[in-house]
Amino acid sequence: MENEVITTVTAVYTPVGGGTAITLESKDLDGDGPNAPLISVSGNFVQGKTYTGVVTFLNKQLVQQKT
């Protein structure tokens, strides 16, 4: 059985009743390579606010071209 590589995890939280969505993302495009993951957060959560969320897992692994 072959394992699927997950390089990008994105979580988008949208405030119930309106407002700006908050996106959390971790990208590790070289997989087990030497580069650290890139982590980004688009904003701050508001205390007392309710959010709905969607999490996405992707394989965006860099493909090395053979020469």
N, CA, C and O atoms as CSV, one atom per row, in Angstrom:
chain,resi,resn,atom,element,x,y,z
A,1,MET,N,N,0.847,-1.184,0.000
A,1,MET,CA,C,0.000,0.000,0.000
A,1,MET,C,C,0.890,1.244,0.000
A,1,MET,O,O,1.800,1.363,0.821
A,2,GLU,N,N,0.631,2.141,-0.895
A,2,GLU,CA,C,1.415,3.367,-1.007
A,2,GLU,C,C,0.764,4.482,-0.184
A,2,GLU,O,O,-0.453,4.661,-0.212
A,3,ASN,N,N,1.592,5.222,0.544
A,3,ASN,CA,C,1.086,6.342,1.344
A,3,ASN,C,C,0.989,7.600,0.501
A,3,ASN,O,O,1.840,7.849,-0.352
A,4,GLU,N,N,-0.033,8.381,0.736
A,4,GLU,CA,C,-0.207,9.662,0.052
A,4,GLU,C,C,0.540,10.734,0.840
A,4,GLU,O,O,0.455,10.795,2.067
A,5,VAL,N,N,1.267,11.569,0.122
A,5,VAL,CA,C,2.011,12.660,0.746
A,5,VAL,C,C,1.085,13.863,0.901
A,5,VAL,O,O,0.423,14.268,-0.055
A,6,ILE,N,N,1.039,14.429,2.098
A,6,ILE,CA,C,0.269,15.645,2.347
A,6,ILE,C,C,1.267,16.780,2.532
A,6,ILE,O,O,2.055,16.773,3.477
A,7,THR,N,N,1.233,17.747,1.633
A,7,THR,CA,C,2.175,18.871,1.701
A,7,THR,C,C,1.526,20.158,2.172
A,7,THR,O,O,2.209,21.043,2.687
A,8,THR,N,N,0.221,20.274,2.003
A,8,THR,CA,C,-0.464,21.531,2.306
A,8,THR,C,C,-1.738,21.255,3.092
A,8,THR,O,O,-2.588,20.468,2.676
A,9,VAL,N,N,-1.851,21.918,4.235
A,9,VAL,CA,C,-3.066,21.832,5.043
A,9,VAL,C,C,-3.600,23.251,5.181
A,9,VAL,O,O,-2.888,24.148,5.634
A,10,THR,N,N,-4.854,23.451,4.790
A,10,THR,CA,C,-5.489,24.762,4.865
A,10,THR,C,C,-6.775,24.639,5.677
A,10,THR,O,O,-7.596,23.754,5.438
A,11,ALA,N,N,-6.933,25.539,6.635
A,11,ALA,CA,C,-8.166,25.600,7.427
A,11,ALA,C,C,-8.745,27.002,7.272
A,11,ALA,O,O,-8.074,27.995,7.554
A,12,VAL,N,N,-9.987,27.076,6.824
A,12,VAL,CA,C,-10.662,28.363,6.642
A,12,VAL,C,C,-11.830,28.426,7.611
A,12,VAL,O,O,-12.721,27.577,7.585
A,13,TYR,N,N,-11.816,29.439,8.464
A,13,TYR,CA,C,-12.864,29.639,9.467
A,13,TYR,C,C,-13.646,30.897,9.115
A,13,TYR,O,O,-13.071,31.978,8.993
A,14,THR,N,N,-14.955,30.754,8.953
A,14,THR,CA,C,-15.822,31.867,8.575
A,14,THR,C,C,-16.743,32.208,9.738
A,14,THR,O,O,-17.419,31.328,10.271
A,15,PRO,N,N,-16.778,33.491,10.141
A,15,PRO,CA,C,-17.652,33.872,11.252
A,15,PRO,C,C,-19.129,33.678,10.904
A,15,PRO,O,O,-19.580,34.059,9.824
A,16,VAL,N,N,-19.870,33.081,11.833
A,16,VAL,CA,C,-21.315,32.919,11.660
A,16,VAL,C,C,-21.944,34.310,11.758
A,16,VAL,O,O,-21.656,35.052,12.697
A,17,GLY,N,N,-22.786,34.664,10.813
A,17,GLY,CA,C,-23.431,35.966,10.812
A,17,GLY,C,C,-22.662,37.028,10.048
A,17,GLY,O,O,-23.081,38.185,10.002
A,18,GLY,N,N,-21.534,36.646,9.445
A,18,GLY,CA,C,-20.784,37.592,8.619
A,18,GLY,C,C,-19.477,38.022,9.249
A,18,GLY,O,O,-19.259,37.887,10.453
A,19,GLY,N,N,-18.633,38.534,8.409
A,19,GLY,CA,C,-17.315,38.976,8.848
A,19,GLY,C,C,-16.239,38.395,7.949
A,19,GLY,O,O,-16.528,37.692,6.982
A,20,THR,N,N,-15.005,38.698,8.280
A,20,THR,CA,C,-13.876,38.264,7.469
A,20,THR,C,C,-13.422,36.874,7.877
A,20,THR,O,O,-13.207,36.607,9.059
A,21,ALA,N,N,-13.278,35.993,6.905
A,21,ALA,CA,C,-12.801,34.639,7.161
A,21,ALA,C,C,-11.332,34.664,7.565
A,21,ALA,O,O,-10.578,35.548,7.157
A,22,ILE,N,N,-10.940,33.690,8.364
A,22,ILE,CA,C,-9.557,33.551,8.803
A,22,ILE,C,C,-9.013,32.269,8.197
A,22,ILE,O,O,-9.623,31.206,8.311
A,23,THR,N,N,-7.850,32.381,7.548
A,23,THR,CA,C,-7.227,31.230,6.907
A,23,THR,C,C,-5.927,30.888,7.616
A,23,THR,O,O,-5.070,31.748,7.818
A,24,LEU,N,N,-5.791,29.624,7.990
A,24,LEU,CA,C,-4.561,29.091,8.558
A,24,LEU,C,C,-4.004,28.111,7.532
A,24,LEU,O,O,-4.736,27.256,7.034
A,25,GLU,N,N,-2.710,28.227,7.209
A,25,GLU,CA,C,-2.157,27.349,6.187
A,25,GLU,C,C,-0.744,26.932,6.533
A,25,GLU,O,O,0.061,27.735,7.005
A,26,SER,N,N,-0.454,25.660,6.290
A,26,SER,CA,C,0.888,25.117,6.442
A,26,SER,C,C,1.259,24.451,5.127
A,26,SER,O,O,0.539,23.582,4.636
A,27,LYS,N,N,2.405,24.870,4.551
A,27,LYS,CA,C,2.891,24.299,3.291
A,27,LYS,C,C,4.288,23.744,3.508
A,27,LYS,O,O,5.165,24.428,4.036
A,28,ASP,N,N,4.489,22.496,3.095
A,28,ASP,CA,C,5.804,21.864,3.151
A,28,ASP,C,C,6.016,21.183,1.807
A,28,ASP,O,O,5.908,19.962,1.692
A,29,LEU,N,N,6.318,21.983,0.796
A,29,LEU,CA,C,6.332,21.499,-0.580
A,29,LEU,C,C,7.461,20.529,-0.898
A,29,LEU,O,O,7.385,19.795,-1.883
A,30,ASP,N,N,8.515,20.518,-0.071
A,30,ASP,CA,C,9.591,19.558,-0.330
A,30,ASP,C,C,9.465,18.305,0.539
A,30,ASP,O,O,10.399,17.507,0.619
A,31,GLY,N,N,8.312,18.134,1.189
A,31,GLY,CA,C,8.068,16.918,1.974
A,31,GLY,C,C,9.100,16.732,3.063
A,31,GLY,O,O,9.228,17.576,3.950
A,32,ASP,N,N,9.843,15.629,3.008
A,32,ASP,CA,C,10.875,15.341,4.008
A,32,ASP,C,C,12.187,16.068,3.719
A,32,ASP,O,O,13.195,15.805,4.376
A,33,GLY,N,N,12.186,16.961,2.761
A,33,GLY,CA,C,13.397,17.697,2.407
A,33,GLY,C,C,13.858,18.638,3.502
A,33,GLY,O,O,13.275,18.675,4.585
A,34,PRO,N,N,14.916,19.405,3.218
A,34,PRO,CA,C,15.550,20.236,4.249
A,34,PRO,C,C,14.802,21.528,4.593
A,34,PRO,O,O,15.082,22.137,5.626
A,35,ASN,N,N,13.871,21.953,3.762
A,35,ASN,CA,C,13.196,23.229,3.999
A,35,ASN,C,C,12.078,23.094,5.026
A,35,ASN,O,O,11.306,22.136,5.004
A,36,ALA,N,N,12.008,24.062,5.919
A,36,ALA,CA,C,10.949,24.083,6.936
A,36,ALA,C,C,9.611,24.432,6.293
A,36,ALA,O,O,9.582,25.089,5.253
A,37,PRO,N,N,8.496,23.999,6.899
A,37,PRO,CA,C,7.173,24.373,6.376
A,37,PRO,C,C,6.959,25.884,6.469
A,37,PRO,O,O,7.495,26.543,7.359
A,38,LEU,N,N,6.176,26.416,5.546
A,38,LEU,CA,C,5.764,27.821,5.589
A,38,LEU,C,C,4.381,27.862,6.237
A,38,LEU,O,O,3.450,27.207,5.770
A,39,ILE,N,N,4.257,28.626,7.303
A,39,ILE,CA,C,3.002,28.699,8.038
A,39,ILE,C,C,2.474,30.120,7.981
A,39,ILE,O,O,3.213,31.071,8.233
A,40,SER,N,N,1.188,30.270,7.648
A,40,SER,CA,C,0.602,31.612,7.581
A,40,SER,C,C,-0.757,31.626,8.273
A,40,SER,O,O,-1.485,30.633,8.275
A,41,VAL,N,N,-1.078,32.769,8.856
A,41,VAL,CA,C,-2.357,33.009,9.518
A,41,VAL,C,C,-2.832,34.374,9.046
A,41,VAL,O,O,-2.108,35.361,9.168
A,42,SER,N,N,-4.054,34.437,8.505
A,42,SER,CA,C,-4.521,35.681,7.881
A,42,SER,C,C,-5.062,36.712,8.858
A,42,SER,O,O,-5.225,37.874,8.487
A,43,GLY,N,N,-5.346,36.321,10.099
A,43,GLY,CA,C,-5.907,37.288,11.039
A,43,GLY,C,C,-6.143,36.658,12.393
A,43,GLY,O,O,-5.755,35.515,12.634
A,44,ASN,N,N,-6.777,37.403,13.269
A,44,ASN,CA,C,-7.039,36.939,14.629
A,44,ASN,C,C,-8.503,36.546,14.798
A,44,ASN,O,O,-9.394,37.129,14.181
A,45,PHE,N,N,-8.729,35.557,15.637
A,45,PHE,CA,C,-10.090,35.187,15.989
A,45,PHE,C,C,-10.649,36.202,16.984
A,45,PHE,O,O,-9.908,36.792,17.770
A,46,VAL,N,N,-11.955,36.393,16.939
A,46,VAL,CA,C,-12.630,37.313,17.858
A,46,VAL,C,C,-13.236,36.494,18.991
A,46,VAL,O,O,-13.997,35.556,18.753
A,47,GLN,N,N,-12.891,36.856,20.225
A,47,GLN,CA,C,-13.405,36.146,21.391
A,47,GLN,C,C,-14.927,36.234,21.432
A,47,GLN,O,O,-15.500,37.302,21.218
A,48,GLY,N,N,-15.576,35.107,21.707
A,48,GLY,CA,C,-17.025,35.068,21.806
A,48,GLY,C,C,-17.741,34.885,20.481
A,48,GLY,O,O,-18.960,34.711,20.460
A,49,LYS,N,N,-17.007,34.920,19.370
A,49,LYS,CA,C,-17.591,34.753,18.031
A,49,LYS,C,C,-17.625,33.272,17.682
A,49,LYS,O,O,-16.725,32.527,18.069
A,50,THR,N,N,-18.649,32.836,16.960
A,50,THR,CA,C,-18.757,31.458,16.507
A,50,THR,C,C,-18.330,31.376,15.049
A,50,THR,O,O,-18.698,32.225,14.237
A,51,TYR,N,N,-17.546,30.343,14.721
A,51,TYR,CA,C,-17.024,30.167,13.366
A,51,TYR,C,C,-17.406,28.792,12.838
A,51,TYR,O,O,-17.545,27.838,13.603
A,52,THR,N,N,-17.576,28.701,11.516
A,52,THR,CA,C,-17.671,27.413,10.843
A,52,THR,C,C,-16.336,27.204,10.144
A,52,THR,O,O,-15.675,28.175,9.774
A,53,GLY,N,N,-15.932,25.956,9.958
A,53,GLY,CA,C,-14.621,25.722,9.374
A,53,GLY,C,C,-14.600,24.617,8.344
A,53,GLY,O,O,-15.414,23.693,8.360
A,54,VAL,N,N,-13.626,24.747,7.435
A,54,VAL,CA,C,-13.370,23.734,6.414
A,54,VAL,C,C,-11.870,23.494,6.391
A,54,VAL,O,O,-11.085,24.439,6.319
A,55,VAL,N,N,-11.472,22.224,6.452
A,55,VAL,CA,C,-10.056,21.865,6.405
A,55,VAL,C,C,-9.802,21.092,5.117
A,55,VAL,O,O,-10.552,20.182,4.766
A,56,THR,N,N,-8.727,21.470,4.415
A,56,THR,CA,C,-8.361,20.839,3.153
A,56,THR,C,C,-6.942,20.281,3.257
A,56,THR,O,O,-6.041,20.949,3.764
A,57,PHE,N,N,-6.750,19.052,2.774
A,57,PHE,CA,C,-5.442,18.405,2.744
A,57,PHE,C,C,-5.078,18.174,1.278
A,57,PHE,O,O,-5.844,17.566,0.531
A,58,LEU,N,N,-3.892,18.668,0.868
A,58,LEU,CA,C,-3.488,18.557,-0.538
A,58,LEU,C,C,-2.077,18.010,-0.676
A,58,LEU,O,O,-1.255,18.137,0.231
A,59,ASN,N,N,-1.809,17.402,-1.820
A,59,ASN,CA,C,-0.462,16.990,-2.193
A,59,ASN,C,C,-0.005,17.917,-3.313
A,59,ASN,O,O,-0.411,17.759,-4.464
A,60,LYS,N,N,0.836,18.878,-2.973
A,60,LYS,CA,C,1.395,19.801,-3.962
A,60,LYS,C,C,2.906,19.616,-4.027
A,60,LYS,O,O,3.656,20.572,-4.224
A,61,GLN,N,N,3.337,18.374,-3.859
A,61,GLN,CA,C,4.758,18.067,-3.786
A,61,GLN,C,C,5.469,18.503,-5.060
A,61,GLN,O,O,4.967,18.323,-6.169
A,62,LEU,N,N,6.655,19.083,-4.870
A,62,LEU,CA,C,7.468,19.493,-5.999
A,62,LEU,C,C,7.960,18.255,-6.734
A,62,LEU,O,O,8.448,17.309,-6.116
A,63,VAL,N,N,7.831,18.268,-8.052
A,63,VAL,CA,C,8.271,17.149,-8.856
A,63,VAL,C,C,9.597,17.508,-9.486
A,63,VAL,O,O,9.720,18.523,-10.172
A,64,GLN,N,N,10.598,16.659,-9.244
A,64,GLN,CA,C,11.912,16.907,-9.834
A,64,GLN,C,C,11.910,16.383,-11.255
A,64,GLN,O,O,11.491,15.255,-11.516
A,65,GLN,N,N,12.388,17.221,-12.178
A,65,GLN,CA,C,12.446,16.826,-13.565
A,65,GLN,C,C,13.759,16.119,-13.820
A,65,GLN,O,O,14.812,16.548,-13.350
A,66,LYS,N,N,13.688,15.035,-14.567
A,66,LYS,CA,C,14.912,14.289,-14.933
A,66,LYS,C,C,15.514,14.929,-16.172
A,66,LYS,O,O,14.805,15.287,-17.112
A,67,THR,N,N,16.831,15.068,-16.157
A,67,THR,CA,C,17.501,15.665,-17.328
A,67,THR,C,C,18.352,14.640,-18.021
A,67,THR,O,O,18.994,14.947,-19.026
